[in-house]
C-alpha cells in the first residue's frame, strides 16, 4: 500500500503567453553499458562527459545510465501548447532489444545537481521505448520514436509548480555491450551501447495556468512473488487523498511486460485490469499489432523477427511489444474525483512468473489535462454470432466513435496447416464469411478504423467450429470406428466403399496411408492421431483415435 505526495493546484490568472518553438535537449549523446563501472576502480571514458551538454549531469550506476539536464527558463518559454517529443536512438555496441526512454524530474528550485534517489525529487515517465536489434554497420543505424505530450506543456507552464521546482529532462538507455563485443564488427572491448537525440517540437500558444498534477509511481516493478501488494497475485495498489475535488481527471499509465525466460511473460499476452475505488474502469491486453513495420530497423539477426515476414496473426499470438516501437502512454479517464481517499489498483490475474523471473515496471500519474494523442478504441465483446453450414457471422461492440471496421479471417485445417487470409471492411459492427471450406476451422480478428492513419489494436481471434457440410459424417451409411481407444487394430465399419485412409499425428505430419477397413496400429506410439477417410462416392470423414 502506498500513499503519494499530492500536488493540488487552483487556477491563477494568466497574463503571460508563450509562443511555440522547438527545443533540442540532447544531441548525439552517448550511453554506456548498465553492467559496467560499478564503483570498483572502474570509470566511464572521458567522452561520457565531454559529449554531453556542459550543464548536464550523468547518473550512471548498476542497471542505469541516465543523462539529465535542466530546461532553462528561456527554453520553457519557447514551448507552446502542443508538444511532440521526438527521440532518435542510434546504434553503437548493443545489438539487442533494450529498455529506454525519457522522464521529467521535478527538482527543488535552484538545484544545480541532484542524485537519483533524492527523496524530494518527484519523477514521471514521459515516454518508454524498446530499442531494436541494431547493428551499427548496417543501415538504418537509427530508429525514430515520437510521443504526443500536450499535457507536458501544462506542467512546465504551471506557475505553482514552477515556483517550487526546476524541470529536468532525464534521457535513459539500459544497454549492455557483452553480446555486441563478439557479434558486431568494431565493438570488441567497447562499452558504448547507444547514442541518442531528444527534441521537443511545439506549436500553439501556451497560457500559464495551475492545474492538478499528482505523481503516483515511477517504474515500480510488479510481479507476483516479491513485488506485489497482494501476495501471490500480480497486483499494484496506490492510495491517494484529495483535499479538493478534481474534474476531468486522467490517469497516465506506462506499463510493459518483461522477462524473456522460457514461458516468460514477455511473450504471453494477458488481460490487464485497472480499478478506481474498486470499480473497474479500464482493461487492455498489450500488443495487438504487427511488428512487421519495425522489421527494417532490426538489422542484427535475432529470433523474434527471423528471416521472413510473419502474418499479423503470428505476432498477435505472443508479442506484448515490438523491438523498435514505443510503449504506449495509456490515457485513462477517471472522471470527476471527489474530496477524500481514493485507490488505483492494477492487476494481471493470469500472469505467471516462471522461475521467479520477470517484471512489469509501472509508471503512473494523474493530471486534469489531455495529451492530445489520437486514441482509437478497440472493439469489445467480439464473438461468433452465428454459424450455419458454410456461413459464419461475427459481431462486436464499438467502444469509441468509429463507424468503420476491418476484419481479417484465415483458415486452419484439422492438421494445423494454415491457408488464405481474407480481409473485408464493414460499416456496421458485424461481418459475414460465406462459402467456407469443409474440414477447416476459421479464425477471425477485428479492429476499428478511426481515420486512415489511426486504427485500434487487433482484437481476436475468435474461432469457428469445424466446417461440416452435407457430405460429412452424418451422411455416411452405417458408419462407426472401433475400438477407440485401440491397442492393436482399429476397424472402420461403413456401407460406403473406402478409397483410402490417411493417418496423421496431431502436429500435422502424415505417417501412413491405408486402404483396408482394418488398420494395424500396434506399431504406433501411445497417443492421439487423426485419420482422414476418403470414399469412392466423394464423401469424406475425419476421425480422431487414441492408441494405448
MOWO-V45860 format. One record per backbone hydrogen bond with DSSP energy under -0.5 kcal/mol. CO is the residue of the C=O (numbers start at 1). NH is the residue of the N-H. If there is no record, write none. Layout:
co={CO/CO}
nh={NH/NH}
This chain:
co={2/6/7/7/16/17/18/23/23/26/29/31/31/33/34/39/45/46/46/47/49/53/57/58/59/61/64/65/66/67/68/69/72/73/74/75/75/76/78/78/81/82/83/84/84/85/86/87/88/88/89/90/92/98/99/100/101/102/102/103/103/104/105/105/106/107/108/115/118/120/122/124/124/127/128/129/130/132/133/134/135/141/143/145/147/147/149/149/150/150/151/152/152/153/155/157/157/158/159/160/161/161/164/166/166/167/168/168/169/169/170/170/171/172/173/174/175/177/178/179/179/180/184/187/191/192/193/193/194/195/196/197/198/198/199/199/200/201/203/204/204/206/206/212/213/214/217/219/220/222/224/227/230/233/234/235/236/237/238/239/240/242/246/249/249/250/250/251/251/252/253/254/258/259/261/264/265/266/268/270/272/273/274/274/275/275/276/278/279/282/284/288/291/292/294/294/295/297/302/311/311/312/313/314/315/315/319/320/322/325/327/328/330/330/332/335/335/337/340/342/343/344/345/346/347/348/352/353/354/359/361/362/363/364/364/365/366/367/371/373/374/375/380/383/383/386/388/390/391/392/393/393/394/395/397/404/405/406/407/408/409/410/411/412/413/416/417/419/420/422/424/426/428/429/431/433/437/439/440/441/442/443/444/444/445/446/447/448/448/453/454/454/459/462/466/467/469/471/472/473/476/477/477/480/482/486/488/488/490/491/491/492/493/497/500/501/502/503/503/504/505/509/512/514/517/519/519/521/527/528/529/530/531/531/532/532/533/534/534/535/539/541/541/543/545/546/547}
nh={239/8/9/213/208/19/206/25/200/198/196/193/194/36/63/41/48/49/50/51/52/56/68/60/66/64/61/173/59/171/57/169/76/77/78/78/79/79/21/80/83/203/149/86/201/147/199/145/90/197/143/195/136/131/174/129/172/126/127/105/170/124/107/168/122/166/111/118/121/122/106/104/126/102/327/100/324/134/300/136/138/91/89/87/85/149/152/153/153/154/155/155/156/157/158/159/209/162/163/164/164/165/109/107/168/71/105/170/69/171/103/172/67/101/175/99/34/181/182/182/183/184/187/190/33/93/92/94/31/90/29/88/25/26/86/201/23/84/82/20/206/18/208/368/7/366/364/221/362/360/232/223/233/235/348/229/346/2/344/4/342/340/337/334/335/252/367/253/332/365/330/363/359/266/264/267/268/320/270/286/284/347/281/282/277/345/279/280/276/274/272/458/294/295/297/298/298/299/306/314/315/316/317/317/318/319/288/287/325/130/128/330/253/332/251/249/337/246/242/240/277/238/275/236/273/351/354/356/357/258/256/220/254/216/217/252/214/250/150/375/376/377/397/385/395/393/391/436/388/433/385/386/431/383/380/449/426/447/424/445/422/443/419/441/416/418/413/411/411/409/407/405/430/396/394/392/440/414/467/412/464/410/461/462/408/459/406/450/456/455/450/451/446/444/468/439/472/540/475/476/478/495/496/493/491/548/521/522/519/482/493/494/480/536/534/514/532/511/512/530/508/505/503/501/492/490/521/524/547/506/545/504/533/543/502/534/541/499/500/538/535/533/543/531/529/486/527}
